[in-house]
Amino acid sequence: MIRILGTCAAFVLVVVLAYPFARDAYHRYEIAKRLDSQDRAAFQNWSGDPALFVRSLYDRCTLTYGPGAPACDAYK
């Protein structure tokens, strides 16, 4: 009985510790899927937060096309 409870506790601990890494990997995958090839290459070299990268692309787009431009909707 103790062995089963220990195994369950170890499994729960592994899941809790792996969740943030899996969530980050999923966000990186979702963001990379939406980018064009030039932005995707820059994203692969990005070591920061994926949401911050998309935010920087959105800021760059609003500087180029102006606030509220339809071309920037892809980065929201």
C-alpha positions as CSV (number, residue, x, y, z in Angstrom):
1,M,0.0,0.0,0.0
2,I,2.8,2.4,0.9
3,R,4.6,1.6,-2.4
4,I,1.4,2.5,-4.4
5,L,1.0,5.8,-2.5
6,G,4.7,6.6,-3.0
7,T,4.4,5.9,-6.7
8,C,1.3,8.1,-7.0
9,A,3.0,10.9,-5.1
10,A,6.1,10.7,-7.3
11,F,3.9,10.8,-10.4
12,V,2.1,13.9,-9.1
13,L,5.4,15.6,-8.3
14,V,6.7,14.9,-11.8
15,V,3.5,16.3,-13.4
16,V,3.6,19.4,-11.2
17,L,7.3,20.1,-12.0
18,A,6.9,19.4,-15.8
19,Y,3.8,21.5,-16.3
20,P,5.5,24.9,-16.7
21,F,7.9,23.5,-19.2
22,A,5.2,21.8,-21.2
23,R,3.1,25.0,-21.2
24,D,6.0,27.1,-22.4
25,A,6.8,24.6,-25.2
26,Y,3.2,24.6,-26.2
27,H,3.1,28.5,-26.3
28,R,6.3,28.5,-28.4
29,Y,4.8,26.0,-30.8
30,E,1.6,28.0,-31.2
31,I,3.4,31.2,-31.8
32,A,5.9,29.7,-34.2
33,K,3.1,28.2,-36.2
34,R,1.6,31.7,-36.9
35,L,4.8,33.4,-38.0
36,D,6.2,33.9,-41.4
37,S,9.6,32.4,-42.3
38,Q,11.6,35.6,-41.4
39,D,9.9,36.1,-38.1
40,R,10.1,32.4,-37.3
41,A,13.9,32.5,-37.8
42,A,14.1,35.4,-35.4
43,F,11.9,33.6,-32.9
44,Q,14.1,30.5,-32.9
45,N,17.0,32.8,-31.7
46,W,14.7,34.4,-29.1
47,S,15.5,33.3,-25.6
48,G,12.9,35.2,-23.7
49,D,9.2,34.9,-23.2
50,P,7.1,33.9,-26.3
51,A,4.4,36.5,-25.4
52,L,7.0,39.2,-25.2
53,F,8.3,38.3,-28.7
54,V,4.8,38.6,-30.2
55,R,4.4,41.9,-28.3
56,S,7.5,43.2,-29.9
57,L,6.3,42.2,-33.3
58,Y,3.0,44.0,-32.7
59,D,4.8,47.1,-31.5
60,R,7.0,47.1,-34.6
61,C,3.9,46.6,-36.8
62,T,2.0,49.5,-35.2
63,L,5.1,51.7,-35.7
64,T,5.1,50.8,-39.3
65,Y,1.4,50.8,-40.2
66,G,-0.1,52.9,-37.4
67,P,-2.2,51.9,-34.4
68,G,-5.3,49.8,-35.2
69,A,-4.0,48.8,-38.6
70,P,-5.6,45.6,-40.0
71,A,-2.1,44.3,-40.9
72,C,-1.3,44.1,-37.2
73,D,-4.2,41.9,-36.3
74,A,-2.2,38.8,-36.9
75,Y,0.1,39.7,-33.9
76,K,-2.7,40.2,-31.4
